[in-house]
Amino acid sequence: MPELEKIVERPLITITNLIWSFNKETHRVQLLLVKRKDEPFADRWALPETLLLLRENESADQAAVRLIKEKIGLDLPETSTEQLATFTSPHRTPGERALALTYMTYLPAMPNLRPGYEASDVAWFAFENFGHKYELFSADKDLTFELAENSHALAFDHDEIIAVAIQRIRNKLDYQPSILQILGPEFTLREAREVYAPFFQTTVDEIDNSNFRKTHGSLFTELGVQKNYHKSGRPPKLYCLKETQSNILWRKANNKQG
């Protein structure tokens, strides 16, 4: 008789959040990582996560927003996150079985960070690509994590989660570029190209501005020109995503940080 599989009646359910932003000084997409304080994977860097079942009346969406407040101290409405996928591999965590409901959040500014619950450190990492691999780099921490196929640079299966997120964002760049919300309520076409570049595994200068306007201009609404422009030449035009509701949401989020 074949051996019966062990049944896990109540696996843990975690909420994992990929929090994206944009550094307008370095012109790089950013992803937030935390350094874990406790086992498993103590002292390893990971995506921020929390347990769903800590509060019996809390939904997954509410837990994703709570996670942001606990990890970086920022209050956001529940509508500020979008679901990514559910990860259920039996070997994704050591010890007790745990499923991960994953979310993505797009922050229009990089707030000051402080380590929250179960984290000894927290930092923004620049998201870059080098053709055959992606990297997360923190100049402040002097740390680089290479993300490639079957890499295990981060704790748990967080390399795989990031890979799925990258593919999701890339697949939507031509028709629903939600990732551009990290630029705030208005942006230039060059800034949009700076966001697109690492996901397309290219450089911003290799994305022709005129062609980009033709192929993706229908996704944006023109707002006027950039004010207080002190460089030579014409000031660049400003745009916003056509999803007006999202732009209003992030304008409110920006005001909360001020």
C-alpha positions in Angstrom: 0.0 0.0 0.0 1.4 3.4 -0.9 2.4 5.7 1.9 -0.2 8.3 2.7 0.8 11.9 2.3 0.8 14.0 5.4 -2.2 16.5 5.4 -1.5 20.0 6.5 -4.8 21.2 7.9 -4.0 24.8 8.5 -0.9 26.1 6.6 0.4 29.5 7.4 -0.7 32.3 5.0 1.7 35.1 4.5 1.2 38.4 2.7 4.3 39.4 0.7 4.5 42.9 -0.9 6.7 44.2 -3.7 7.0 47.9 -3.0 8.3 49.8 -6.0 9.4 53.4 -6.2 11.6 55.7 -8.3 14.7 57.7 -7.4 14.6 60.9 -9.4 18.2 61.8 -8.5 19.7 58.5 -9.8 16.8 58.0 -12.4 16.4 54.3 -11.3 13.5 52.1 -10.4 13.7 51.0 -6.8 12.5 47.9 -4.9 12.2 47.8 -1.1 13.9 44.9 0.8 14.1 44.2 4.6 16.7 42.3 6.6 15.0 39.6 8.6 15.5 39.7 12.4 14.3 36.2 13.2 14.5 32.6 11.8 13.9 31.3 9.3 16.5 33.1 7.2 17.6 35.4 10.1 20.0 38.2 8.8 19.0 37.5 5.2 17.4 40.1 2.9 13.9 39.5 1.7 10.7 41.2 0.5 8.6 42.6 3.3 5.9 40.1 4.5 3.5 39.5 7.3 1.1 36.8 8.5 -2.5 37.0 7.4 -4.0 35.1 10.3 -2.8 37.4 13.0 -6.1 39.3 12.9 -9.2 37.2 12.4 -11.3 40.0 10.8 -8.6 41.2 8.4 -8.7 40.6 4.6 -5.7 40.0 2.5 -5.9 43.4 1.0 -6.0 45.0 4.4 -3.0 43.0 5.5 -1.0 44.2 2.5 -1.7 47.8 3.4 -0.9 47.1 7.1 2.4 45.6 6.0 3.4 48.9 4.4 2.6 50.8 7.6 4.5 48.3 9.8 7.6 48.1 7.5 8.0 51.7 6.4 5.5 53.7 8.4 3.4 54.9 5.5 -0.5 55.0 5.6 -2.1 54.1 2.3 -5.7 53.3 1.3 -6.6 49.7 0.6 -6.9 50.4 -3.2 -3.2 51.3 -3.4 -2.1 47.6 -3.9 -2.7 45.1 -6.6 -2.6 41.3 -6.3 0.2 39.6 -8.1 -0.1 35.8 -7.6 -0.3 33.0 -5.0 2.8 30.9 -4.3 2.2 27.4 -2.9 5.3 25.3 -3.5 5.6 22.9 -0.6 9.3 23.7 -0.3 9.2 27.5 -0.5 9.7 27.7 3.3 11.6 25.5 5.7 9.7 23.9 8.5 6.0 24.7 8.7 4.1 24.9 5.4 3.3 28.5 4.3 1.5 29.9 1.3 2.2 33.4 0.1 -0.3 35.8 -1.3 1.7 38.5 -3.1 0.9 42.1 -3.9 2.6 45.0 -5.6 2.5 48.6 -4.5 3.7 51.6 -6.5 4.9 54.5 -4.4 5.3 57.9 -6.1 8.0 59.0 -3.7 10.7 57.3 -1.6 9.8 57.9 2.1 12.3 57.7 4.9 12.6 54.1 6.1 12.8 52.6 9.5 12.9 48.9 10.3 9.6 47.6 11.5 8.3 44.5 13.1 10.6 41.5 12.6 13.1 43.5 10.6 16.6 44.6 11.6 17.2 46.8 8.6 15.3 48.1 5.6 16.6 49.7 2.4 15.7 50.7 -1.2 17.5 48.7 -3.9 18.0 50.0 -7.4 16.5 47.6 -10.0 18.8 47.1 -13.0 19.3 44.7 -15.8 22.3 43.4 -17.6 20.8 41.4 -20.5 20.9 37.9 -19.1 20.2 38.8 -15.5 18.7 41.4 -13.2 20.4 43.1 -10.2 19.2 44.8 -7.0 21.8 47.2 -5.8 22.1 49.4 -2.7 24.9 52.0 -2.7 24.2 52.8 1.0 24.5 49.2 2.1 27.2 48.3 -0.6 25.1 45.3 -1.4 24.3 43.7 -4.8 21.9 40.8 -5.3 22.0 39.0 -8.7 18.6 37.7 -9.8 18.8 35.1 -12.5 17.1 31.7 -13.3 17.1 29.5 -10.2 18.9 32.2 -8.1 18.6 32.2 -4.4 20.0 35.6 -3.5 17.1 36.4 -1.2 15.2 34.5 1.5 12.5 32.0 0.8 11.4 32.0 -2.8 11.5 35.7 -3.1 13.8 35.6 -6.2 11.0 33.7 -8.0 8.4 36.1 -6.7 10.4 39.1 -8.1 10.8 37.2 -11.4 7.1 36.7 -11.7 6.5 40.4 -10.9 9.0 41.6 -13.5 7.3 39.5 -16.1 3.8 40.8 -15.1 5.0 44.4 -15.3 6.8 43.8 -18.6 3.7 42.2 -20.1 1.5 45.2 -19.3 3.9 48.0 -20.4 2.2 48.3 -23.8 -1.4 48.6 -22.6 -1.6 49.1 -18.8 1.7 50.5 -17.4 0.7 50.7 -13.7 4.4 50.8 -12.8 4.5 54.4 -14.0 2.6 55.4 -10.9 6.0 55.4 -9.1 6.7 58.6 -11.1 3.8 60.4 -9.3 0.9 62.4 -10.9 3.0 63.8 -13.7 6.1 62.8 -15.6 8.2 63.4 -18.7 8.5 60.9 -21.5 12.2 60.4 -20.6 11.2 59.5 -17.1 8.7 57.0 -18.5 11.4 55.5 -20.7 13.7 55.3 -17.6 11.1 53.1 -16.0 10.5 51.0 -19.1 14.2 50.4 -19.8 15.2 47.8 -17.2 12.0 45.8 -17.7 12.7 45.8 -21.5 16.3 44.9 -20.7 17.7 47.9 -22.5 18.9 51.4 -21.8 16.9 54.6 -21.8 18.8 56.0 -24.8 18.1 52.9 -26.9 14.3 53.6 -26.5 13.8 56.3 -29.2 11.7 59.2 -27.8 9.8 59.8 -31.0 9.0 56.1 -31.5 8.0 55.8 -27.9 5.6 58.7 -28.2 4.0 57.0 -31.3 3.7 53.6 -29.7 2.7 54.5 -26.2 1.3 58.0 -26.4 -2.2 56.8 -26.3 -1.6 55.6 -22.7 -0.9 59.2 -21.5 -2.6 62.5 -21.3 -0.5 65.6 -22.0 -0.6 68.2 -19.1 1.6 71.0 -20.4 5.3 71.7 -20.0 7.6 71.5 -17.0 7.7 74.7 -15.0 10.9 76.2 -13.5 13.0 74.5 -16.2 16.5 76.0 -16.0 18.4 74.1 -18.7 18.9 75.2 -22.3 16.3 74.3 -24.9 12.6 73.8 -24.6 11.1 72.6 -21.4 9.9 69.0 -21.6 6.2 68.2 -21.8 4.5 66.6 -18.9 2.1 63.7 -19.0 0.0 61.5 -16.7 -1.5 58.1 -17.0 -5.0 58.1 -18.5 -6.3 56.3 -15.4 -7.4 59.5 -13.7 -8.5 57.8 -10.6 -5.0 56.3 -10.0 -3.4 59.7 -10.4 -5.7 61.2 -7.9 -4.9 58.4 -5.5 -1.2 59.0 -5.7 -1.5 62.7 -5.4 -3.2 62.1 -2.1 -0.5 59.7 -1.1 2.1 62.3 -1.9 0.4 64.9 0.2 0.3 62.5 3.2 4.1 62.2 3.0 4.7 66.0 3.0 
